[in-house]
Amino acid sequence: MKDLLSLYDLTKDDITRIIKRASILKAKHKKGEQYYPLKDKTLGMIFEKPSTRTRVSFETGMFQLGGQAIFLRWADTQLGRGESTHDTAKVLSRYIDAIMIRTFSQATAEDLASFADIPVINGLTDHCHPCQILADILTVYERRGSFDGLKAVYIGDGNNIAVSWINVALRLGFDLTLACPDGHGPDVNVLSRAQKEASSKIVLITDPVEAVKGADVISTDTWVSMGQEGERQQRLDAFKGYQVNEELIASSKKNVMIMHCLPAHRGEEISDGVIDGENSVVFDQAENRLHAQKAVLELLIGRS
């Protein structure tokens, strides 16, 4: 594993190793143990899209592991003035030990990785969000201890979160149901590939009530992602009936875990009562971004 661009690129063993190592690193941190495998290591963080959790969790993670992070806003770099991805990748490879990029196009992240001589981590693209789903899966692992017999459900827009849930369900072998309105499903090529390769059930339907029956996990995300602000009203109309609320989760298991990658538009894709309710693990997910990413960083650039 040289890079983290998509969970599809990883094996089941890769993902399991990251999750188990994240649990160990989290325990070390909670005990106040000093552990510096990234001493003298530097992470360059390129942001074309704004962020709260991605920047803070990566920057904090590097600090806690003994390294440092450099924030590079796209518009303030030569990338923002037309320098080629090739040249930026080659130069950064001479200065730092890894790159995290949060950008629009998956092709941008993949090009950067192809030219860089150092690891590249996808901090988010419009196509997928592997770091978020690693944190989500870590949260599930903490509560269940395994993924055997897991039924996960994703409700809402078939965006980068949905794609990453598909990829991780394929790799870990658990059942996944996606409930999306017509015309708002996930990438058809990703879904078709997963359905052909999976040993588990990965299905797309339009009925959220049917989807959540027997669910162990229900995940959702905003209906209006960055760059889609002009479609806001059209999307709100399309997603009526897809809110994760008290009425919907009543059709699932009593102890179902409620997930949202944040930021949430409360009162739209999720109700206040659910996101703040006893079944919510939303803020555990957010914290676990830190621990899952520390495991990725240690794996990619840690001292052997």
N, C-alpha and C positions, 0 to 999 in steps of 0.2 A: 504494500500500500504506500504509494508515493504521495498521492493527493487525496483530498476529499471533495469531489465534485458532485457526486450523486450517490445515494445509497444503493442504487442499482449496480454500481461499480464494485461494491464491497461484497464479500462472502458472508455467510451466516457466522462463521468463525470470527471474521473481522468485527462484526457488529457486537457479537457476544463479548469479545475481548474488550472492546471499548466500554461497554456497559459495566462489566465486572470491575474494570480498572477505575472507572468513574466512581463506583461505590466505595472502593478503597480510598481514593483520593478525597472523597467527601468526608469519610470517617476520620482521616488524618486531619483535615481542616477543622472539623468539629472538636477534635481533641486538642487543637492548638499546636500540633506537631509541625516543626519546621522541615520542609522538604523542598530542595532546590535543584531539581534535575535540569532546569533550563537556565542555570547560571551562565551569564554572558551571552545568552541567546536573545535575538531581537525579532519580533513579529511586525511586519509592515501591514497596516490595515487600510485598504483602499475603499472609500465610500462614495459611490455614485448615487446611492439611495440613502436617505437619512435613517437614523437608528437610535434607540435607547438601549434595549437589552443586548444587542449584538456588540455595540462598542464597549459598554461597561463590563459585560461578562468576559470578553476576550482580553481587554486591558487588565482587568482585575486578575484574571486567570494567569496571565503572563507574570504579573507581579508576585502572586502567591507561589509560583513555581520558580521564582528567582530570576526571571528574565524581564524584559521590558517590551513595550509596544509603542509604535509610532503611528499616529493618526494622520491619514493622508486623504483630504477631501478632494474628490475628483477634479473639481474646478480649479483647485490650487496646485495641481500637478501638471506636468507637460502632456499627460493624456488629455486633459481638458483643452489643450491648445493644439491637438492634432498629432502628437508624437505617436508612433506606431506601438501597438501592444508588444511587438517583438523587441523593440529597443528598450522600452520600459522594463520588460521582464528580464532582459539580459543585464541591465544596469542594477536593478534591485537585487538580482542574484549575487552580485559582487559585494553588496553592503549588508544584507540581512539574511536570516535563516529560514524564514517562511513568509508567505503572503496570505492574508485573508482578504477576500474581495466581496463586497456587497454591491450588486449591480443589477441592471435590468436584464440583459441578454445572457443566456446560458453560454452562448458562443464566445462571449467576451471572457468568461471565466475559463472555458476550455482552451481558448487561444493562449491566454496567459500561462496556463499550466503547460501547454505544449512547448512554449518558448523558454519558460523559467527552468533554471537548474536547481531550484529549491521547491519544497512542497507548496502547493496552493490549496487553500481551503475556501469552499463556497459558503460565504456567510449569508447568502440569499441571492437567488435570481428569480425572474418571473416564472421560470420552469420548475424549480424545486428548492427546498429549504432543508437540506440534510441535517444541519446542526440542531434545528428545532425538533425534528422528529427523534433524533438521538436523545434529547432531553426528555421527550414525551415517553419514549420506550424505557428510559431509566426510571421514570416515575412509576410506570406500570410494574417494572421489575421489583422496585422497592416494596410494593404492596402485595404482589402475587408470588414472587420468587422464580417464576418461569412464565413462558408464553404458551404453554400447553393448554389447549382448549379455549384460548382467548377468542372472544368475538369483539372486534372493534368496529365502530360505526363512525362515519364522517358525514356530517350534515351541512349542506350549503353549496358554496361555489367550488367548482372543480379546479382549483388553483394550484399553486406550488405546494401548499400543505397537503392537499389531496393527493397529488402525484407522489410526494414523499411517503405518505401513508401506504400507498399502493406498493411502492418499492420495498418498504420495510416488511410489509405483510408477506410479500413474495419471498424475501430472504429468510424471514424467521418462521414462516409456515403457519401463520394464524389466519383465521377468517376475517374478512373485511367486507363490510357493506357500505357503499356510498349512496347517499340520497341527494340528488341534485335535480333542479328543474330542467326540463327539456332545453337544450341549447346552452346549458351551463355546466356540462359534465367535464371530467378531466380529459387530458390529451388522449385521443382515441388510440394512438399508437402505443402509448405507455400502458393503457388499460388492456388492450388486446395482447400485447406481449406478456403481461403479467398473468392474464387468464390462461394463456397457452403454456406457460412455464411453471405455474404455481401448483404445489401439492395441496393447497388449501382453497377455500372458496373466496373469490374476489368478485363481487357483483356490483352492478350499478342499477339502481332503481330510482323512481321519482317520488315514492311515498315515504316520508320521514317516519310516520307512525309505524308502518310495517318494518322499516329498517331497524328501529331501536328495540324491537322485541328480543329479549334475551341478551341485550348488550352488556358487556363488561366495561366498555369504554365508549363514551360519546364525545367526539371532538367536533369543533366548528371553528370558523374564522370569519373575518369581516366579509361582507358582501361587496364592498367597494374598495379594492386594493389601490395602492399607489399607482397613479397614472390613469385611473379609471374614473376620476372625479366628474368628468363630463357626462358619464353614464349613470350618475347616482340615482336619479328618480326612476329611470328605466329598470335599474337593478333592484331597487326597493320593491317595485311592482312585481318583478319576476320571482322574487324570493318570499313573497307573502305565504305564510303557512310553514316556513322552514325555520322559524325561530326555535332555539333550544330553550324551552320554558318548562314550568312545573307540569303543565298538562302533558307535554311530550314525554318527559322522562318518567312519568308515571307508568308508561307502557314498557319500560325497561326493568332491569333488575333493581332491587331495593338499594344495593350497595354500588350501583354503577358509578364509575369515575367520570366526572365532567371535565373536559379539557378545552382550553382556548389558548392559542399561541400568543395572543395580545399583540398590538393594542386592540381592545374590544370597543365596539360601538354598542354600549349598553342600551337595551330597549329595541335594538334591531335584530342582530343575529342571535343574541342571548339576553335573557331577562336578568335583572338585578338579583332576584331571588335565587336563581340557579347559580350564577357566577359567584355569589357570596354564600351559597348554601353549604350544607354539611357534606355533600357529595363532590364539591368542587376541589380539584387539585391544581387549579390554574396557577397559583403562586408557587406551588411546589415545582411545577413545570418551569416557571420562569427562573427559579433558583437553580434548577438542574441544568440550565444552559451553561452555567459556570462550570459545573463539575464534569459534564460530558465533554465540553470543549477542552478542559484541562487534560482529560484522558487522550483526546485526539492530538493535542499539542505534544504531550509527552511521547506518544507513539511515533509521531512524525519527526520530531527534532530533539527528543530527549537524549541524554547521555546513556549509552549502553553499558 
